[in-house]
Amino acid sequence: MSTTLADAAAAAPETRPRRTAALWVPDWPVLAAMGAAQVPAHLPAAVHDGRRVVAASAQARRQGVRRGMRRRAAQQCCPELVLLNADPGRDAREFEPVALAAETVVAGIEVARPGLVLLPAAGAGRYHGSELVLAERLVDAVAEVGCQAQVGMADGVGAAVLAARAHAMVPPGETARFLAGRSVAELQHVTTDGAAEVADLVDLLVRLGVRTLGDLARLPRGDVLARFGVWGEWAHRVASGQDDRPTALRRPEPDVAVATELDPPVERLEQTAFVARRLAEELHATMVAAGVGCGRVRITAATTEGAELVRTWRTDTALGGLSVARLTDRVRWQLDGWLTAQQARRGGADDPRPGPLVRLGLLAEEVVAVGAEQGRLWGQAAGADLRAQRAVHRVQGLLGPEAVLAARVQGGREVRDQVHLVPWGEERPPERRVDAPWPGRLPPPAPATVLPAPVAVQLCGTDGRRVEVDARLGMSADPAVVWWPDGTSQTAVTGWAGPWPVVQRWWGDTPHRAVYLQATLEDGRAVLLALTDGAWALEALYD
Amino acid sequence: MSAVAVPGRPVALDRAAVARAVLARAEERTGTARRPWGDRGDVVRGPVRDHGVRSLPVDPTLDALLPSGLERGTTLTVAGSTSLLLAMLARASADGAWVAVVGLPAVGLLAAHQLGLSLERLVLVPDAGPDGPRVLAAMVDGVDAVVVGDVALTDVDRRKLSARARERSAVLLSTGPWPGASVVLTAQGSRWSGVGRGEGRLRTRVLTVAREGRGAAGRGWHGQVPLPGVGAARGARLLGLDGRRAG
């Protein structure tokens, strides 16, 4: 068996995983919680998820508090224990300064989980002189933000994590030996996303007599995979020092943002034009300097009343690519819309009532390096598309952005509900899902003319009275004739389908109940009629 | 350039041709020029059924009505049926053409979708206001087919727009009268099927259309067109509405 290991080590130079450094801050959840709750460092503390202790500080551990203890047991060991609630969001938030400190030493890092940072060590080690110097600098940098960290280096991610816990620098090629004597239980410290599965696996391995990682590594990998599944295979790779996962480096590619305070507050559109131009130029210059492009631009403004106005535009459809002139127009139109009460009303009910603006900001989102933009399935926008976008842009310049609309199909039952209209280029998600079943929606074909507002008509039955529909959808008489709104002309009904009831949103603020009837008329036309609150109306024409 | 040299031909001529082709492709891609129609050496001036560069394709069910498709640069009038108008544009829109609808606030967009139009390339200007002529001119410059609804235009504006459409190889479709339209389609009545006296639903219909106008495309014709056509069936299938009322 030892020959096998030696053979593996001999073969390693070609297949050895890359050198990885791990920076581990012990007991991070407790440290983060203590920092957030401002618990003095000398008090024993533990983080509790409502059922069990998930992490304990060194002070608490010294007094016997362990992971997995119940609250009562922990307090029994250590009566002065400060119990803090678990909060993964807080852990991640508080860890950001530590990650940033590590980033001052090495440019690309991966935050495996709050408290654990992985980074490729080979290049960084060469840059800083040696791996030892790199480790020192990392520890120093993190110490400056007030955390004690341990750094470990080894071949492969899993071994590096275990080396960090042991505060060890494993020389290249020694990883298998370093791992061989360690308990399989340490696998639990390596995993970032499978705690429960790994705990079960470790339990099973120990019961089967596989107690050290060396034992596990000596088993043939195929058999391990067959017996223990993918997690077993993963554990085997870690145990044999072959855990060659490239670190998923996080590139510091922040959203590009520019903002300006408006003092005195801006009330008139003319005043905003210059601000818009300046901001657009600034954003453009920043992005050009950084060599990035963006998929969306978010325009934010704050009013004197403290309301925040936000609108997002796609740069590919609305701006046709980013240029200062287009961006300026877009910002100006948006401010125009916000400052002009009438346009704000047309823009949508979600817009708060505008007031004088005190702050204006532009934020480029979906920032990518230039040249890395995601093309369409069939390639980039073609000439015809660009030409059309330019035409649309020109018309929006003539009429205002709200006058040119783009339509999307959305879910809904009524004809008008099923179309989602937004100003061209604006990013606004549909209100209703289209893939929901929507029982009771009107059958296709849809009417080709949908009146902007229903027109009151009169539908008279064979008895000469208005057709009534009762609660059981029985009609008082067969429809015979439609009287048009002028009150003098009429057309005979030759056939009809329905009535179909649609009762919607009766639980909300905008209840709607109507009964729909398709009717063919003597002159060959077909119409969609609706009975709402006892009155017939012409909704649409199948013309 | 030896790769393009053809034996028996002077190399210089080929290089010039290649250069011209590259320039044309670049112009087409960047959108600075639209592909001129009709005058290209590589386009065979074939029979009128050539739906290539010179015209936008239409659904096969409309072949009798528009034997040469929607010819680029022409102006058509479609009166009396919005469905017919949308059905005429469905195939071209699905094939990548851009469509603008100006001054038709009542157009049924769900119907357009079900007929097969691509809403991604459909630009709506419900109310062009007093700037109608300028809006239409901008649209004609950039969009393949422009539908003109209720827009305040004088006859001079209309003639100018027709000339502009001819120059820019766009198709103008008007729902109202238009002097000088090459094709005038008038829906004269329809017969619906599928609906009874209190049962069924509107399913299909046959639309009686009269065609007149100028030239070969506008030769007098009177006939019946089935609507909704193939495109609608496709749209309905995509929506999962295979003829049943949902629910």
Interface residues (C-beta under 8 A of the other chain):
Chain A: A382 G383 A384 D385 L386 R387 A388 Q389 R390 A391 V392 R394 V395 L398 L399 A403 V404 L405 A406 A407 R408 V409 V415 Q418 V419 L421 W424 P437 W438 P439 G440 R441 L442 P443 P444 P445 A446 P447 A448 T449 V450 L451 P452 M475 D478 G495 W496 A497 G498 W500 Q518 T520 D523 G524 R525 A526 A540 L541 Y542 D543
Chain B: E27 E28 R29 T30 G31 T32 R34 G80 S81 T82 S83 L85 L86 G96 A97 W98 A100 P105 A106 V107 G108 L109 L110 A111 A112 H113 Q114 L115 L119 E120 R121 L122 V123 L124 V125 P126 D127 A128 G129 D131 R134 V135 A138 M139 D141 G142 V143 D144 A187 G189 S190 R191 W192 G194 V195 G196 R197 G198 E199 G200 R201 L202 R203 R205 P228 A232 G235 A236 L239 L241 R244 R245 A246 G247
